[in-house]
Amino acid sequence: MRTAIAIDSRSATPLHRQIYDAWRGDILTGRFRRGERVPSTRELAAALKVARATVAQAYEQLLAEGYLHATRGSGTFVCRELPDELLQPKPVARASAKPASQVKLSRFGARLTEDFRYAPESPGSICFARWTPDLERFPLTIWRKLVLRALRQASRANLGYSREPQGIESLRVEIAAYVARSRAVRCTPEQVVVLSGSQQALDFCARLLTEPGDEVAFENPGYLGTRRIFEAHGLKLRPARIDNEGIAIRDLGRKSKLAYVTPSHQFPTGLAMSLPRRLELLSWARTHGAIVVEDDYDSEYRYSGPPLPALQGLADDVPVIYCGTFSKVMFPALRIGYVIVPEQLAAAFRRAKWINDRHTPTLEQLALAEFLGEGHLDRHVRRMRRLYGHRREVLVDALTRHFGGDAAVCGDAAGMSVMVRFAVADIAANATRKKVQIVSTAPYYLGKAPANEFLLGFSTLGDRAIREGIKRLAAVP
Ligand SMILES: Cc1ncc(COP(=O)(O)O)c(C=O)c1O
């Protein structure tokens, strides 16, 4: 009989616990083999010179936890399968063991065929491939203070699910006031639904307002973020050309359920939709019972002329879903955007938010409401407008200086990027050779794309980098 376990009657650990620990350890290290018969409680108690009840208590625990099992009439044995093994995560089956193709994705899932990845910035290169905010200029100290304040002032109730999936009231009040003063949007806080960026807004538009197979009018060229959502939902995209005044009304068709537009600063051309064209678009929607989705993603950044009022403010009797975001005016990782919807649609968007992800994080909403309420957003936007306006000027000057008539800058003085058509060939090859990162507009087109057309982001680059980048691009190889 193997009973050679050491117990210490002076230890603070109870004797039954010492016996349990010793047996468990010996079983796991293999000193006691699986299936091996263990001594009876009486035998072990005698060998260890302890009360039988003490051994019984240790055995009971080992039996309960699955280290031992008792068979009536024949004794107690070490289990063949031990609980600690069951607790170990099994090695994940190799992908080849069960091909993923055996799991059939839904049509929606099958349409998600690509991951998004920014082209990495290579060392020594000048990157015009970003049209995101210059995060170095974001007032992080103020934001940190407001987040900490929100955290300090938060009650425990703020840690539970929000009762307002549509966004906390103080933030919706601030957003309604902000879009009224900056964008001439007309709405009440009840029409505002706070979402996780415009991307969620556009996803909800597709889900709530269309059926798979529906036709939707889509700007051509247009924003890939929206296009991928519409394609995943199985919508038929009807390409609508962009001319000098905006989306071509004759291309919208009669059957389109909705038209997706970026009227303040068309992506990627940079053109603003003229007032007559806006009115025509609304009239088209009225005639055909269509919905207009207005993506107003970076309209704060206009560098000449008066700001253009939003389409939403012009539409009385046409449903316009206005999508706004804090990604461009603050920072993308905030993941807060909003829709402003006709009153009768607010409940649908609110319910979609609840079943989708409940609500946007409360603490960030509290901090954001203060950021707006204390005027920090307006001040930050004013500062950034001056900075980006200047950087755009530096870029356009450099293009004129180095390319003259061979580089046509499209669009208005607005936004964080400029679309440029080059009359010289081999721009892409030259860019690679000279370590300048630029983005072709080809992926933004449905159908054939023009050659030598590029989108140059300037918002994250200083003056010197912009000038140097364009000089490199123009240098004869
Ligand atoms: C046309 C357009 N809409 C919306 C967005 C912002 O998306 P989100 O609010 O989801 O960050 C972008 C960002 O690049 C954009 O280009």
Ligand as a Chemical Component Dictionary entry (heavy atoms), coordinates in Angstrom:
data_LIG
# 
_chem_comp.id                   LIG 
_chem_comp.type                 NON-POLYMER 
_chem_comp.pdbx_formal_charge   0 
_chem_comp.three_letter_code    LIG 
# 
loop_
_chem_comp_atom.comp_id 
_chem_comp_atom.atom_id 
_chem_comp_atom.alt_atom_id 
_chem_comp_atom.type_symbol 
_chem_comp_atom.charge 
_chem_comp_atom.model_Cartn_x 
_chem_comp_atom.model_Cartn_y 
_chem_comp_atom.model_Cartn_z 
_chem_comp_atom.pdbx_ordinal 
LIG C1 C1 C 0 -17.605 59.759 -46.973 1  
LIG C2 C2 C 0 -17.294 59.388 -45.552 2  
LIG N1 N1 N 0 -18.301 59.216 -44.686 3  
LIG C3 C3 C 0 -18.059 58.908 -43.390 4  
LIG C4 C4 C 0 -16.781 58.761 -42.907 5  
LIG C5 C5 C 0 -16.526 58.535 -41.421 6  
LIG O1 O1 O 0 -16.893 57.318 -40.974 7  
LIG P1 P1 P 0 -17.001 57.017 -39.411 8  
LIG O2 O2 O 0 -17.874 58.063 -38.782 9  
LIG O3 O3 O 0 -17.634 55.678 -39.340 10 
LIG O4 O4 O 0 -15.641 57.053 -38.825 11 
LIG C6 C6 C 0 -15.723 58.875 -43.774 12 
LIG C7 C7 C 0 -14.364 58.626 -43.271 13 
LIG O5 O5 O 0 -13.385 58.543 -43.957 14 
LIG C8 C8 C 0 -15.970 59.228 -45.122 15 
LIG O6 O6 O 0 -14.957 59.393 -45.974 16 
# 
loop_
_chem_comp_bond.comp_id 
_chem_comp_bond.atom_id_1 
_chem_comp_bond.atom_id_2 
_chem_comp_bond.value_order 
_chem_comp_bond.pdbx_ordinal 
LIG C1 C2 SING 1  
LIG C2 N1 SING 2  
LIG C2 C8 DOUB 3  
LIG N1 C3 DOUB 4  
LIG C3 C4 SING 5  
LIG C4 C5 SING 6  
LIG C4 C6 DOUB 7  
LIG C5 O1 SING 8  
LIG O1 P1 SING 9  
LIG P1 O2 DOUB 10 
LIG P1 O3 SING 11 
LIG P1 O4 SING 12 
LIG C6 C7 SING 13 
LIG C6 C8 SING 14 
LIG C7 O5 DOUB 15 
LIG C8 O6 SING 16 
# 
